[in-house]
């Protein structure tokens, strides 16, 4: 039996591969022709600009803050190296970026995601300008009329000593990774948030870059890796939002269309509808209705026989069994129908009152509980003379679903 990576871990694949490619790039880097050797130093400019552009285009505020922070850090440190790798400006800028970059990551992760065009986002612009001014002031200490030499003594504090990364920087890098993992952790046990996983991997890649900051090639390659990870994370997150239903965690109707287009000659489609769903919403509230949909989705996702579940819309779901004929599918559908019927949902009175904005009769009153029984009706169809295309089979399955409801619901019909 082939091993399948748990869905919660799939966002880790791209960052791991990108970091592996970065290692290989360093291994083969000396063999590059002279005309391409500058890619190690110049590549991060293009990659990080692209990452910032992708984040802005997809309205991902956290990714934009991270990409701009990495871009400014690379630009600033490369400029400071012109004074010499052992010069005070290079040392000052290095200390600044290993403190400010993970600090910006932490701030972006702690604050709620509001997108790029949130009307308070000018505060991030002011923060960036303030950080640039602060770094320029520190780096010019002792070389200008407005910057005294006190910064020389400050940067010699044991928390800021290097090489390689100072202790304060290491603590902040670790804090940024922890904050990203906390944001990315799969609350519904189905998937981790791809963007936050990317942020964790990106800050880890930049930490490696800072550990090898005295080697321009290594610094450039791993900073580029951080930017590429950011681009993949934004694209992965956007794909997930477009192709996965946010409430149930199932693939959405758009993903269903792609699945139908790839089907071979043998398959079975089942349309599933929650019985009396409007009554659940009207009687118990939309929060309870959402719980019903989530519960049904969990059971449908676990269907055997190679079926794949999709959220079709509203209280309707679709099961697609590629390569399976109805005789093999019907027992699996009966099993999942029975599992949903036997799943007792406990609804507490305080939940319904909270949704309606009411309070319990008196303090300490024990909320009433009600056990709900949920059932589903299922219509099944497969290709034949009257239904030769997936679209036709979907219509036939929908007609079978209607027959199941007409026959009394809580049943499977062909």
Secondary structure, DSSP 8 states (H G I E B T S, - for coil): ------GGGTTHHHHHHHHHHHHHHHHHGGGS-GGGTTHHHHHHHHHHHHHHHHHHHTT-HHHHHHHHHHHHHHHHHHHHGGG-TTSHHHHHHHHHHHHHHHHHHHHHHHS----SS-TTTHHHHHHHHHHHHHHHHHHTTTTBTTB-THHHHHTTSGGG--SSS-HHHHHHHHHHHHHHHHHHS-TTSS---HHHHHHHHHHHHHHHHHHTTTSHHHHHHHHHHHHHHHHHHHHHHHHHHHHB-TTT-SB-HHHHHHHHHT--S-EEEEEEEETTHHHHHHHH-HHHHHHHHHHHHHHHHT-STTEEEEEEETTEEEEEEET--HHHHHHHHHHHHHHHHH-EEEEEHHHHHHHHT---SSTT----EEEEE--EEEEEEE--SS--SHHHHHHHHHHHHHHHHHTTSSSEE-
